[in-house]
């Protein structure tokens, strides 16, 4: 043998023995550590049993698919209204034995914002006529000759803020109820004159002094609170337009139509 060969052979033998020993010892080491050998038995690998509870633990731990929230129908709109306002006789009869009727138009515009299928807010600017028919007025428990002749020329400009609850029936048709508060300014005057002292029933036919006693009535205030209660039905007609039939009380009883346009 060539000198030095035994040393090389011994070294290679040592390496081979080390590798073989590692291959033999490693499975036992895994077993002692509580781990199963990796694919040392193909048949056993095919028959591995799932962990306790099956796959439920895996499924429960899996991330859930995010749910898409339902989009609210948030809108901003300008609404123009036209109404017919009146004061039922029951209100006048509480203070007067004889009075004139009040039937006048009302016009206005509102800015609205909110959810068409939930809560909605509105700020409304309105003009309303408050002029009754010209004629005689007689307060309760007053003799006929105490009546007064009046030619009202009043109207009111007002603004109020209102909350409305939308009541959807379909995606394009809904009901609504709401209410609000505001302030109004009375403009114009009430021209009055005394009825002749010879006045007897019927008061409506009593003449008055056309010039001698004519004057403008003194109003107790020109700033008045506005109370607004409303209900209605609304229909979307396309291209952002809607039609609304509305009725309520806004210092006067009213009913009317509105046209809205989303912004």
Secondary structure, 3 states (H helix, E strand, C coil): CCCCHHHHHHHHHHHHHHHHHHHHHHHHHHHHCCCCCCCCCHHHHHCCCCCCCCCHHHHHHCCCCCCCCCCCCEEEEEEEEEEEEECCHHHHHCCEEECCCCEEEEEEEEEEEEECCCEEEEEEEEEEECCCCCEEEEECCCCHHHCEEEEECCEEEEEEEEEEEEEECCCCEEEEEEEEEEEEEEECCEEEEEECCCCCCCHHHCCECCCCCCEECCCCCCEEEEEEEEEEEEEEEECCEEEEEEEEEECCEEEEEEEEEEC
